[in-house]
Amino acid sequence: MADRRIGAALRALVLEDDLPADPLGGEEESVLMNLNRQRIFQHLCFFPCSSLAQVASALRMSGPTVQWHVAKLARARYLRSLPSGRSQLWYPFALSLDAAEVSALATVNGFGAAPILSLIVARPGLTLRQLSEAAGVGTGAARLQASRLVATGLSVVITDGRYRRFYPGDRIGEIERSARRKLRVFRARLLARLEHEKLRPSAAPSMSRDQAIELHVGDRDYVLRIPSGSLLLALAPPEASDA
């Protein structure tokens, strides 16, 4: 199964340096001057460990277009990949995630368990049948996603007679408690990278769940948004993010 295949890849990823000393290898180019690449990078900042198909669907781009731009972002070390079965999941290179966080985010974003987890968080104690009905998916699909959530600590099961009820797991709080610190470090690394590439970034302090970074190229101005308060934006209402 895909869940088991990512184990070795996770161990390899956490041993790598977070950011190369010379990420562009001396090449004077910024891949983020392209608007499509900005949109793709921004989406993966908010929903790390997503697949290319998920990015293409969310941004209404063709698969080949997303694949082309992601390849450019990966070569420039803006994105890194995690093998998952026959495909790959992607997240920002400078976002320092440990193996457990990558596994959890892959379950929520890459494997599509966000709807089930959202129900568990909003309505703790639902049974598998109730989760299936509320999410509008088959019992088998709900069981698969619920089992993945339990395996990553995002959910726990409490037995109530013949019923098995699902509740939020401690892993959600652990991820969110470390999110602000990790995202502050990520923002600092990203700003330094953008400054190096002559994009003249500027960012005002933000107390919301997203941070706007203004980029200035000649007479053009862009706004790149990154998360600032949560790594589990898939659980937030849609309006909580512009990604």
Secondary structure, DSSP 8 states (H G I E B T S, - for coil): -HHHHHHHHHHHHHTS-SS-SSTTTT----GGGSHHHHHHHHHHHHS-SEEHHHHHHHHT--HHHHHHHHHHHHHTTSEEEEEETTEEEEEETTS---HHHHHHHIIIIIS--HHHHHHHHHSTTEEHHHHHHHHT--HHHHHHHHHHHHHTTSEEEEEETTEEEEEE-HHHHHHHHHHHHHHHHHHHHHHHHHHHTT---EE----SSEEEEEEEETTEEEEEEEESS-S-GGGS-GGG---
